Each structure stands twice: as C-alpha cells, then as structure tokens.
C-alpha cells in the first residue's frame, strides 16, 4: 500500500489544485467585502472544489489510459495508468471513492450554506454538483467524451470561471451581484488558456490518437493565436473591472500578475515546438492563482 502512495499523489496532479480554488478565493473575498463571509462555507467550498478537481484528474487519467491516448508519443509527464503504476481497475475504484467524498462534501456545503431555509437553492446546488461530477468524468471517459470533440474549453470556462466565482459568492450572499461577473469571465479565460496550453503541448499525440481537442481542430498556428487572444482578453476585462469598480488603490494590486502573463505571451509567441509549452503550464496555472488571490485581497484591504 505504501508503494502506491506516490503514484496516487501523482495521479491527483497536485499542481492543478491551486488553479481549481482560484474562483473560490475571488468569490469568498467579495463576500467578505460585502460583510457576508463565513469561514465554514469557504472550508467546505475549497474541499469540494479540490475533490472535484482530483476526480477530474483521475477520470482523465482513466479515460486517456484505457483509450490509449496516453502513449509514448505524449510529451507531458507519464500518467499513472500509462506507466502501469496503477491499473485501470484500481483507478476506477479510486474514482468511485472520490465520488463518495464529493457527495459528502456537497451535503456538508449545502447544509452549511442553506440549512433548511433555502430548499430551492439547495436543490439547485445539488443539481449543479451532479452536473459538475458528470463534467469531471465525461471529459475523457465514455463512448462520447466531450474532451475528444473540442468542447473542453467551454466546460472549463463555465466551471472554473462562472460557476466557481459566481456560485461561491452566491453560497455566502444568497444572491448574485453584477460586480462578480467580470472577474469570473477573466478567470474563465485564463483557465481556458491553461487547458489550451496543455492541448497545444499534446497536439501531435492527440491527433494520432483521434482526440479532437480545439487545439487539434485549429492547428498549431491558430491555436497559438487563440492562446494569445485568451490571455489578452482576460487582462483587458480585468483592467476594465478595476476601473469600473474602483474603491481604493489596493484594487490594482492584481496588476502584479500581468508581469508573468506578459512574459508568458512572449514565450508562447516565440515557441516553435510543442515541448516548449510544457514549462509554461505551471507558470500560467500559478499566475492565474496569483491573479485571483491579489484581485480578491485587493478588495478587502
């Protein structure tokens, strides 16, 4: 069992977890700004988001592993099933246990946020949690996974941007304010950039395996232009937000994150080989987390 700890931690893809909670940080900080923060809600929301991200990572490993998409042609780090460290059967059992954890955390979050007072809201969030589980699993698993049809970007925008920010804010306040939408959109675009960067790195192996990501559909040059467009739009929308909802100079704190983003854009522009994108994955994911943290903190200082 001890020998399995390292492969399972690798399968969890811990480096993806900061990005997954970025929206919760923004939603929680805005709730704090409006005097609606609750530490227990934030704890449950963080744990549930992490559990869903791990579920997505395990399902992705399982789906690509059994389909043969993760093979010797792939540039990125070797996956658990691909390496043989974890069997497909063990991974499937892990996925089932993870779903159980998600259900428990969902119940805890909804009860903490809504209690018995907001039954309709509770029902909506139960359905949203169910859809999140479906999206996490069906990215690569099943006979018709949406990740193999170039739809992954849409789901990332919805869940990492809109649902994460607007949804977490709603858990505290029980209503939706207009000021959370622009940060949600900006974060969604940056998260799409992380996915697209991953798909640009894997473009050759995905093409050979029949995985039709958006990067595969666009081709190398258009996928690069798409990446640049996503990051530039995210920056512009964030700047517009800081101007429209200005309250103090601290609101501009997140501009610090623009420095690594601009460096990232230059690296992408100069890249000539898919392997050049691999180091930028960690950079963009951590920069997106930094952006979210500084944006949220800038409104509560």
Secondary structure, DSSP 8 states (H G I E B T S, - for coil): -HHHHHHHHHHHTGGGHHHHTHHHHHHHHHHHHTT---HHHHHHHHHHHHHHHHHHHHHHHHHHHHHT-SSTT--S---HHHHTSS-HHHHHHHHHHHHHHHHHHHHHHHHHHHTTT-HHHHHHHHHHHHHHHHHHHTTT-STT-GGGGT-HHHHHIIIIIIIIIIIHHHHHHSS--GGGHHHHHHHHHHHHHHHHHHHHHTHHHHHHHT---HHHHH-HHHHHHHHHHHHHHHHHHHHHHHHHT--SGGGGGGGGHHHHHHHHHHHHHH--SGGGGHHHHHHHHHHHHHHHHHHHHTTT-
